[in-house]
């Protein structure tokens, strides 16, 4: 697990909730995606559009995801999402998110596996995982 931990505050909006008044579960995945972008922006010192261009990649698409839901969040909650890279491999990496409720309780954990992806050299219509640069890994501590 890397040492860099990014935190991001999220206010649960009315539109995030289902008819029962709790966060509709796909919204957590949207929060986590934004938190991954914020984590990389913090580590690399630039927004995603710039660091993808700087490293010649098209992005970091998700290839696996799951969540563990413990305590629901509701409209108006001020939650905090903690995000960090759990592991780097040659061309893929794992992100671990922890959504903490206003009372500090763990509400949701999110797990992502993503790939450092570029256009496939033989077929630009496809993508291909490419090695994550050492300087990118080093930026996460």
MIKETOR-210956 format. One record per residue: residue in one letter; x, y, z of N, C-alpha, C in turn; residue number from 1. Coordinates in steps of 0.001 Angstrom, whole numbers, m for minus. Layout:
N
{res->a&npx->X&npy->Y&npz->Z&capx->X&capy->Y&capz->Z&cpx->X&cpy->Y&cpz->Z&n->NUM}
...
END
This chain:
141
{res->x&npx->849&npy->m1176&npz->0&capx->0&capy->0&capz->0&cpx->889&cpy->1232&cpz->0&n->1}
{res->x&npx->520&npy->2222&npz->m782&capx->1306&capy->3450&capz->m850&cpx->1014&cpy->4325&cpz->356&n->2}
{res->x&npx->1892&npy->5296&npz->588&capx->1721&capy->6157&capz->1748&cpx->792&cpy->7335&cpz->1483&n->3}
{res->x&npx->661&npy->7742&npz->226&capx->m171&capy->8908&capz->m85&cpx->m1647&cpy->8573&cpz->122&n->4}
{res->x&npx->m2280&npy->9322&npz->1013&capx->m3710&capy->9181&capz->1284&cpx->m4364&cpy->10497&cpz->910&n->5}
{res->x&npx->m5364&npy->10446&npz->47&capx->m6101&capy->11647&capz->m313&cpx->m7476&cpy->11584&cpz->324&n->6}
{res->x&npx->m7936&npy->12707&npz->840&capx->m9292&capy->12771&capz->1382&cpx->m10081&cpy->13781&cpz->565&n->7}
{res->x&npx->m11350&npy->13477&npz->413&capx->m12251&capy->14343&capz->m357&cpx->m13601&cpy->14363&cpz->343&n->8}
{res->x&npx->m14079&npy->15560&npz->628&capx->m15386&capy->15713&capz->1260&cpx->m16476&cpy->15634&cpz->196&n->9}
{res->x&npx->m17557&npy->14969&npz->535&capx->m18712&capy->14842&capz->m351&cpx->m19957&cpy->15147&cpz->465&n->10}
{res->x&npx->m20793&npy->16036&npz->m50&capx->m22091&capy->16300&capz->569&cpx->m23130&cpy->15503&cpz->m208&n->11}
{res->x&npx->m23875&npy->14665&npz->493&capx->m24884&capy->13839&capz->m158&cpx->m26044&cpy->14737&cpz->m591&n->12}
{res->x&npx->m26276&npy->14770&npz->m1901&capx->m27331&capy->15609&capz->m2473&cpx->m28632&cpy->14818&cpz->m2603&n->13}
{res->x&npx->m29728&npy->15529&npz->m2723&capx->m31042&capy->14902&capz->m2878&cpx->m31048&cpy->13954&cpz->m4077&n->14}
{res->x&npx->m30435&npy->14375&npz->m5182&capx->m30412&capy->13573&capz->m6389&cpx->m29568&cpy->12311&cpz->m6282&n->15}
{res->x&npx->m28777&npy->12187&npz->m5222&capx->m27976&capy->10986&capz->m4993&cpx->m28789&cpy->9862&cpz->m4353&n->16}
{res->x&npx->m29980&npy->10195&npz->m3888&capx->m30738&capy->9261&capz->m3053&cpx->m31860&cpy->8560&cpz->m3822&n->17}
{res->x&npx->m32181&npy->7367&npz->m3358&capx->m33277&capy->6591&capz->m3929&cpx->m34568&cpy->6915&cpz->m3171&n->18}
{res->x&npx->m35700&npy->6316&npz->m3538&capx->m36959&capy->6624&capz->m2857&cpx->m36945&cpy->6323&cpz->m1350&n->19}
{res->x&npx->m36034&npy->5460&npz->m903&capx->m35940&capy->5177&capz->533&cpx->m35165&cpy->6264&cpz->1278&n->20}
{res->x&npx->m34596&npy->7235&npz->519&capx->m33877&capy->8334&capz->1157&cpx->m32416&cpy->8041&cpz->1451&n->21}
{res->x&npx->m31897&npy->6924&npz->949&capx->m30488&capy->6602&capz->1139&cpx->m29775&cpy->6685&cpz->m213&n->22}
{res->x&npx->m28462&npy->6782&npz->m180&capx->m27709&capy->6902&capz->m1427&cpx->m27952&cpy->5676&cpz->m2299&n->23}
{res->x&npx->m28324&npy->5940&npz->m3549&capx->m28508&capy->4892&capz->m4548&cpx->m27120&cpy->4360&cpz->m4870&n->24}
{res->x&npx->m26908&npy->3073&npz->m4713&capx->m25567&capy->2490&capz->m4709&cpx->m24666&cpy->2871&cpz->m5890&n->25}
{res->x&npx->m25166&npy->3054&npz->m7141&capx->m24235&capy->3428&capz->m8215&cpx->m23571&cpy->4784&cpz->m7981&n->26}
{res->x&npx->m24206&npy->5618&npz->m7188&capx->m23625&capy->6940&capz->m6918&cpx->m22299&cpy->6807&cpz->m6168&n->27}
{res->x&npx->m22159&npy->5782&npz->m5319&capx->m20888&capy->5571&capz->m4620&cpx->m19764&cpy->5356&cpz->m5628&n->28}
{res->x&npx->m20057&npy->4614&npz->m6697&capx->m19027&capy->4370&capz->m7701&cpx->m18642&cpy->5665&cpz->m8415&n->29}
{res->x&npx->m19594&npy->6572&npz->m8591&capx->m19284&capy->7884&capz->m9156&cpx->m18387&cpy->8669&cpz->m8198&n->30}
{res->x&npx->m18708&npy->8642&npz->m6901&capx->m17848&capy->9311&capz->m5911&cpx->m16440&cpy->8741&cpz->m5984&n->31}
{res->x&npx->m16329&npy->7417&npz->m6018&capx->m15015&capy->6778&capz->m6004&cpx->m14216&cpy->7127&cpz->m7257&n->32}
{res->x&npx->m14876&npy->7201&npz->m8408&capx->m14178&capy->7575&capz->m9630&cpx->m13603&cpy->8985&cpz->m9506&n->33}
{res->x&npx->m14393&npy->9911&npz->m8992&capx->m13914&capy->11289&capz->m8792&cpx->m12780&cpy->11321&cpz->m7769&n->34}
{res->x&npx->m12850&npy->10463&npz->m6764&capx->m11795&capy->10413&capz->m5747&cpx->m10500&cpy->9849&cpz->m6314&n->35}
{res->x&npx->m10589&npy->8892&npz->m7228&capx->m9383&capy->8381&capz->m7891&cpx->m8737&cpy->9491&cpz->m8704&n->36}
{res->x&npx->m9527&npy->10255&npz->m9442&capx->m8990&capy->11373&capz->m10218&cpx->m8324&cpy->12392&cpz->m9300&n->37}
{res->x&npx->m8939&npy->12679&npz->m8157&capx->m8364&capy->13635&capz->m7203&cpx->m7060&cpy->13108&cpz->m6607&n->38}
{res->x&npx->m7004&npy->11813&npz->m6327&capx->m5794&capy->11196&capz->m5790&cpx->m4635&cpy->11342&cpz->m6784&n->39}
{res->x&npx->m4887&npy->11027&npz->m8052&capx->m3837&capy->11146&capz->m9058&cpx->m3453&cpy->12601&cpz->m9292&n->40}
{res->x&npx->m4417&npy->13497&npz->m9249&capx->m4098&capy->14915&capz->m9409&cpx->m3190&cpy->15381&cpz->m8277&n->41}
{res->x&npx->m3490&npy->14949&npz->m7064&capx->m2642&capy->15328&capz->m5933&cpx->m1235&cpy->14756&cpz->m6093&n->42}
{res->x&npx->m1136&npy->13482&npz->m6455&capx->173&capy->12839&capz->m6569&cpx->1002&cpy->13424&cpz->m7711&n->43}
{res->x&npx->359&npy->13679&npz->m8853&capx->1091&capy->14090&capz->m10045&cpx->1109&cpy->15600&cpz->m10255&n->44}
{res->x&npx->342&npy->16333&npz->m9445&capx->391&capy->17791&capz->m9493&cpx->m279&cpy->18427&cpz->m10694&n->45}
{res->x&npx->m1175&npy->17677&npz->m11343&capx->m1877&capy->18227&capz->m12501&cpx->m3168&cpy->17448&cpz->m12711&n->46}
{res->x&npx->m4151&npy->18071&npz->m13387&capx->m5412&capy->17360&capz->m13625&cpx->m5231&cpy->16216&cpz->m14620&n->47}
{res->x&npx->m6201&npy->15327&npz->m14637&capx->m6140&capy->14112&capz->m15450&cpx->m5863&cpy->14406&cpz->m16922&n->48}
{res->x&npx->m6483&npy->15416&npz->m17481&capx->m6285&capy->15703&capz->m18901&cpx->m4819&cpy->16004&cpz->m19202&n->49}
{res->x&npx->m4109&npy->16583&npz->m18236&capx->m2692&capy->16901&capz->m18451&cpx->m1792&cpy->15703&cpz->m18181&n->50}
{res->x&npx->m2058&npy->14930&npz->m17105&capx->m1132&capy->13821&capz->m16834&cpx->m1309&cpy->12670&cpz->m17813&n->51}
{res->x&npx->m2517&npy->12494&npz->m18347&capx->m2660&capy->11457&capz->m19373&cpx->m1879&cpy->11857&cpz->m20630&n->52}
{res->x&npx->m1977&npy->13114&npz->m21028&capx->m1228&capy->13593&capz->m22196&cpx->279&cpy->13527&cpz->m21942&n->53}
{res->x&npx->708&npy->13917&npz->m20744&capx->2135&capy->13927&capz->m20414&cpx->2742&cpy->12526&cpz->m20471&n->54}
{res->x&npx->1937&npy->11510&npz->m20178&capx->2440&capy->10134&capz->m20160&cpx->2014&cpy->9325&cpz->m21388&n->55}
{res->x&npx->1357&npy->9980&npz->m22352&capx->1006&capy->9318&capz->m23599&cpx->m5&cpy->8191&cpz->m23458&n->56}
{res->x&npx->m912&npy->8333&npz->m22505&capx->m1945&capy->7318&capz->m22316&cpx->m3314&cpy->7916&cpz->m22584&n->57}
{res->x&npx->m4301&npy->7034&npz->m22733&capx->m5663&capy->7524&capz->m22945&cpx->m6454&cpy->7579&cpz->m21647&n->58}
{res->x&npx->m5933&npy->6940&npz->m20596&capx->m6607&capy->6971&capz->m19310&cpx->m6273&cpy->5760&cpz->m18461&n->59}
{res->x&npx->m7097&npy->5575&npz->m17448&capx->m6917&capy->4479&capz->m16492&cpx->m8259&cpy->3752&cpz->m16324&n->60}
{res->x&npx->m8672&npy->3028&npz->m17356&capx->m9989&capy->2385&capz->m17297&cpx->m10082&cpy->1328&cpz->m16199&n->61}
{res->x&npx->m11283&npy->1182&npz->m15711&capx->m11586&capy->206&capz->m14675&cpx->m11758&cpy->m1169&cpz->m15308&n->62}
{res->x&npx->m11130&npy->m2169&npz->m14691&capx->m11306&capy->m3539&capz->m15176&cpx->m11964&cpy->m4433&cpz->m14124&n->63}
{res->x&npx->m12038&npy->m3950&npz->m12894&capx->m12717&capy->m4701&capz->m11835&cpx->m13096&cpy->m3722&cpz->m10738&n->64}
{res->x&npx->m14255&npy->m3920&npz->m10158&capx->m14678&capy->m3062&capz->m9059&cpx->m15649&cpy->m3817&cpz->m8162&n->65}
{res->x&npx->m15633&npy->m3439&npz->m6916&capx->m16602&capy->m3981&capz->m5965&cpx->m16669&cpy->m3043&cpz->m4778&n->66}
{res->x&npx->m17703&npy->m3194&npz->m3990&capx->m17871&capy->m2394&capz->m2781&cpx->m18448&cpy->m3247&cpz->m1675&n->67}
{res->x&npx->m18202&npy->m2803&npz->m476&capx->m18783&capy->m3411&capz->721&cpx->m19556&cpy->m2301&cpz->1424&n->68}
{res->x&npx->m20867&npy->m2496&npz->1547&capx->m21748&capy->m1492&capz->2125&cpx->m22052&cpy->m1869&cpz->3571&n->69}
{res->x&npx->m21697&npy->m985&npz->4492&capx->m21893&capy->m1270&capz->5917&cpx->m22997&cpy->m428&cpz->6535&n->70}
{res->x&npx->m22938&npy->883&npz->6318&capx->m23911&capy->1807&capz->6902&cpx->m24322&cpy->2797&cpz->5814&n->71}
{res->x&npx->m25622&npy->2969&npz->5561&capx->m26031&capy->3867&capz->4476&cpx->m25783&cpy->5336&cpz->4802&n->72}
{res->x&npx->m25666&npy->6118&npz->3748&capx->m25597&capy->7573&capz->3866&cpx->m26918&cpy->8131&cpz->3374&n->73}
{res->x&npx->m27284&npy->9286&npz->3906&capx->m28576&capy->9893&capz->3580&cpx->m28386&cpy->11341&cpz->3140&n->74}
{res->x&npx->m29436&npy->11887&npz->2534&capx->m29449&capy->13273&capz->2080&cpx->m28942&cpy->14199&cpz->3178&n->75}
{res->x&npx->m27981&npy->15052&npz->2809&capx->m27446&capy->16036&capz->3733&cpx->m26200&cpy->15590&cpz->4484&n->76}
{res->x&npx->m25903&npy->14300&npz->4488&capx->m24692&capy->13832&capz->5175&cpx->m23455&cpy->14485&cpz->4552&n->77}
{res->x&npx->m22542&npy->14860&npz->5401&capx->m21222&capy->15344&capz->4980&cpx->m20270&cpy->14192&cpz->5229&n->78}
{res->x&npx->m19893&npy->13480&npz->4174&capx->m19027&capy->12319&capz->4308&cpx->m17628&cpy->12675&cpz->3810&n->79}
{res->x&npx->m16673&npy->11852&npz->4177&capx->m15297&capy->12008&capz->3712&cpx->m14874&cpy->10686&cpz->3090&n->80}
{res->x&npx->m14268&npy->10770&npz->1914&capx->m13751&capy->9579&capz->1251&cpx->m12226&cpy->9624&cpz->1314&n->81}
{res->x&npx->m11646&npy->8585&npz->1886&capx->m10200&capy->8415&capz->1914&cpx->m9828&cpy->7460&cpz->786&n->82}
{res->x&npx->m8831&npy->7832&npz->m7&capx->m8439&capy->7011&capz->m1157&cpx->m6928&cpy->6866&cpz->m1190&n->83}
{res->x&npx->m6487&npy->5651&npz->m1553&capx->m5065&capy->5399&capz->m1733&cpx->m4858&cpy->4250&cpz->m2695&n->84}
{res->x&npx->m3659&npy->4195&npz->m3259&capx->m3303&capy->3056&capz->m4097&cpx->m2919&cpy->1917&cpz->m3162&n->85}
{res->x&npx->m3586&npy->794&npz->m3308&capx->m3297&capy->m376&capz->m2476&cpx->m2148&cpy->m1187&cpz->m3041&n->86}
{res->x&npx->m1983&npy->m1198&npz->m4366&capx->m894&capy->m1959&capz->m4995&cpx->m692&cpy->m1481&cpz->m6425&n->87}
{res->x&npx->570&npy->m1401&npz->m6811&capx->935&capy->m1176&capz->m8203&cpx->1496&cpy->m2482&cpz->m8752&n->88}
{res->x&npx->1148&npy->m2784&npz->m9992&capx->1761&capy->m3880&capz->m10734&cpx->2359&cpy->m3293&cpz->m12024&n->89}
{res->x&npx->2745&npy->m4111&npz->m12956&capx->3399&capy->m3613&capz->m14179&cpx->2540&cpy->m2572&cpz->m14901&n->90}
{res->x&npx->1286&npy->m2924&npz->m15197&capx->424&capy->m2008&capz->m15948&cpx->m947&cpy->m1817&cpz->m15293&n->91}
{res->x&npx->m1131&npy->m2385&npz->m14133&capx->m2408&capy->m2226&capz->m13431&cpx->m2141&cpy->m1852&cpz->m11975&n->92}
{res->x&npx->m3189&npy->m1394&npz->m11331&capx->m3061&capy->m1000&capz->m9924&cpx->m4426&cpy->m1092&cpz->m9261&n->93}
{res->x&npx->m4395&npy->m1192&npz->m7941&capx->m5612&capy->m1283&capz->m7128&cpx->m5764&cpy->m20&cpz->m6304&n->94}
{res->x&npx->m6989&npy->466&npz->m6223&capx->m7331&capy->1616&capz->m5381&cpx->m8274&cpy->1127&cpz->m4285&n->95}
{res->x&npx->m8069&npy->1639&npz->m3085&capx->m8943&capy->1332&capz->m1957&cpx->m9544&cpy->2652&cpz->m1467&n->96}
{res->x&npx->m10869&npy->2704&npz->m1389&capx->m11593&capy->3873&capz->m901&cpx->m12314&cpy->3500&cpz->396&n->97}
{res->x&npx->m12355&npy->4444&npz->1323&capx->m13128&capy->4283&capz->2559&cpx->m14004&cpy->5514&cpz->2718&n->98}
{res->x&npx->m15324&npy->5325&npz->2681&capx->m16256&capy->6426&capz->2882&cpx->m16647&cpy->6446&cpz->4349&n->99}
{res->x&npx->m16314&npy->7566&npz->5007&capx->m16587&capy->7722&capz->6438&cpx->m17774&cpy->8636&cpz->6630&n->100}
{res->x&npx->m18703&npy->8184&npz->7433&capx->m19914&capy->8957&capz->7726&cpx->m19595&cpy->10105&cpz->8688&n->101}
{res->x&npx->m20550&npy->11028&npz->8900&capx->m20297&capy->12176&capz->9773&cpx->m19859&cpy->11787&cpz->11192&n->102}
{res->x&npx->m20307&npy->10626&npz->11683&capx->m19912&capy->10189&capz->13024&cpx->m18584&cpy->9421&cpz->13021&n->103}
{res->x&npx->m17941&npy->9345&npz->11834&capx->m16668&capy->8648&capz->11717&cpx->m16789&cpy->7170&cpz->11396&n->104}
{res->x&npx->m18021&npy->6646&npz->11397&capx->m18224&capy->5224&capz->11096&cpx->m17914&cpy->4945&cpz->9627&n->105}
{res->x&npx->m17387&npy->3765&npz->9371&capx->m17126&capy->3338&capz->8005&cpx->m18453&cpy->2982&cpz->7349&n->106}
{res->x&npx->m18825&npy->3725&npz->6312&capx->m20082&capy->3472&capz->5628&cpx->m19932&cpy->2514&cpz->4459&n->107}
{res->x&npx->m18907&npy->2761&npz->3642&capx->m18713&capy->1974&capz->2426&cpx->m17210&cpy->1858&cpz->2156&n->108}
{res->x&npx->m16810&npy->688&npz->1698&capx->m15465&capy->517&capz->1164&cpx->m15604&cpy->230&cpz->m323&n->109}
{res->x&npx->m14727&npy->845&npz->m1112&capx->m14722&capy->610&capz->m2539&cpx->m13364&cpy->92&cpz->m2973&n->110}
{res->x&npx->m13384&npy->m818&npz->m3925&capx->m12157&capy->m1439&capz->m4425&cpx->m12181&cpy->m1371&cpz->m5944&n->111}
{res->x&npx->m11121&npy->m843&npz->m6522&capx->m11015&capy->m726&capz->m7970&cpx->m9709&cpy->m1355&cpz->m8443&n->112}
{res->x&npx->m9743&npy->m1981&npz->m9592&capx->m8531&capy->m2339&capz->m10320&cpx->m8604&cpy->m1594&cpz->m11639&n->113}
{res->x&npx->m7544&npy->m868&npz->m11948&capx->m7482&capy->m59&capz->m13157&cpx->m6218&cpy->m399&cpz->m13936&n->114}
{res->x&npx->m6226&npy->m16&npz->m15198&capx->m5103&capy->m287&capz->m16086&cpx->m4579&cpy->1025&cpz->m16649&n->115}
{res->x&npx->m3265&npy->1145&npz->m16673&capx->m2576&capy->2268&capz->m17313&cpx->m2636&cpy->1965&cpz->m18805&n->116}
{res->x&npx->m3480&npy->2672&npz->m19555&capx->m3834&capy->2237&capz->m20903&cpx->m3473&cpy->3255&cpz->m21986&n->117}
{res->x&npx->m2967&npy->2718&npz->m23083&capx->m2637&capy->3507&capz->m24267&cpx->m3324&cpy->2870&cpz->m25478&n->118}
{res->x&npx->m3299&npy->3556&npz->m26589&capx->m3818&capy->2976&capz->m27826&cpx->m2963&cpy->1769&cpz->m28207&n->119}
{res->x&npx->m3603&npy->747&npz->m28694&capx->m2879&capy->m443&capz->m29145&cpx->m2047&cpy->m70&cpz->m30375&n->120}
{res->x&npx->m750&npy->m413&npz->m30402&capx->97&capy->22&capz->m31515&cpx->m300&cpy->m580&cpz->m32868&n->121}
{res->x&npx->m923&npy->m1743&npz->m32857&capx->m1306&capy->m2395&capz->m34117&cpx->m2734&cpy->m2085&cpz->m34549&n->122}
{res->x&npx->m3539&npy->m1597&npz->m33608&capx->m4943&capy->m1314&capz->m33906&cpx->m5400&cpy->m154&cpz->m33034&n->123}
{res->x&npx->m5312&npy->1089&npz->m33555&capx->m5654&capy->2266&capz->m32743&cpx->m7092&cpy->2295&cpz->m32232&n->124}
{res->x&npx->m7936&npy->1391&npz->m32727&capx->m9300&capy->1294&capz->m32234&cpx->m9392&cpy->534&cpz->m30917&n->125}
{res->x&npx->m8298&npy->m89&npz->m30532&capx->m8250&capy->m857&capz->m29280&cpx->m7304&cpy->m176&cpz->m28298&n->126}
{res->x&npx->m7373&npy->m618&npz->m27055&capx->m6448&capy->m110&capz->m26046&cpx->m5609&cpy->m1268&cpz->m25525&n->127}
{res->x&npx->m4515&npy->m901&npz->m24868&capx->m3588&capy->m1901&capz->m24359&cpx->m2974&cpy->m1382&cpz->m23065&n->128}
{res->x&npx->m2851&npy->m2254&npz->m22078&capx->m2148&capy->m1888&capz->m20860&cpx->m673&cpy->m1714&cpz->m21155&n->129}
{res->x&npx->m87&npy->m641&npz->m20637&capx->1339&capy->m367&capz->m20817&cpx->1966&cpy->m171&cpz->m19444&n->130}
{res->x&npx->3280&npy->m338&npz->m19336&capx->3920&capy->m210&capz->m18026&cpx->3689&cpy->1162&cpz->m17389&n->131}
{res->x&npx->3428&npy->1138&npz->m16110&capx->3279&capy->2393&capz->m15351&cpx->4683&cpy->2952&cpz->m15118&n->132}
{res->x&npx->4920&npy->4209&npz->m15488&capx->6258&capy->4774&capz->m15308&cpx->6688&cpy->4800&cpz->m13837&n->133}
{res->x&npx->7968&npy->4549&npz->m13611&capx->8512&capy->4536&capz->m12249&cpx->8267&cpy->5851&cpz->m11534&n->134}
{res->x&npx->8331&npy->6980&npz->m12259&capx->8125&capy->8275&capz->m11605&cpx->6677&cpy->8464&cpz->m11142&n->135}
{res->x&npx->5751&npy->7827&npz->m11832&capx->4346&capy->7871&capz->m11388&cpx->4205&cpy->7092&cpz->m10086&n->136}
{res->x&npx->4743&npy->5900&npz->m10045&capx->4679&capy->5089&capz->m8821&cpx->5355&cpy->5820&cpz->m7672&n->137}
{res->x&npx->6511&npy->6405&npz->m7935&capx->7260&capy->7124&capz->m6889&cpx->6466&cpy->8302&cpz->m6331&n->138}
{res->x&npx->5611&npy->8934&npz->m7151&capx->4827&capy->10083&capz->m6694&cpx->3838&cpy->9729&cpz->m5587&n->139}
{res->x&npx->3542&npy->8449&npz->m5443&capx->2589&capy->8009&capz->m4422&cpx->3272&cpy->7615&cpz->m3099&n->140}
{res->x&npx->4584&npy->7718&npz->m3065&capx->5319&capy->7468&capz->m1817&cpx->5560&cpy->6024&cpz->m1485&n->141}
END
